[in-house]
Amino acid sequence: LTLTLEERCALEISVVQRQNDEGFSEMKFWGKILGTQADYIIAYGLLDSVDFPRKKFFFCTTTNIVLQQLPDITDDHRGKSAALTNRFSGDPSAPIETDGEVDFSDAEGFRELHRLAYVVEMIDHDTSVIPCGAYIVQASHRVVRNRAYEGLSHAQA
């Protein structure tokens, strides 16, 4: 799975705009989630924090490549999203179709965007790894990137 040349160029421009608006030192491409009508492209920026950097996620669709922030989701949204197994449509404002499996009649604000935020959160949580030595703790107890770290050797990897 890869981005088309058109998607890459448009995303690069959108990332620079968002990076300037948010004040990130850098933003990174996170991945692409396929939908039936359009696909989602996910990027993130690292926020400086007192103890360790925190990721702030953004998304766009292949039909509208303007990065928008993924919303914070509630425990209610997490539970409802976990029960779903159908494919994404690619429309973040689309109400969730249930196919009779779960009753969402009380979830007036529950949209595909909330499910997307949940899926990105779960994938990122389950797959995040940092090589030993890539970050260090400063004397001020801040976790920062180790400038001397050059990556793992072939044998260590």
Disulfide bonds with the S-S distance in Angstrom:
none
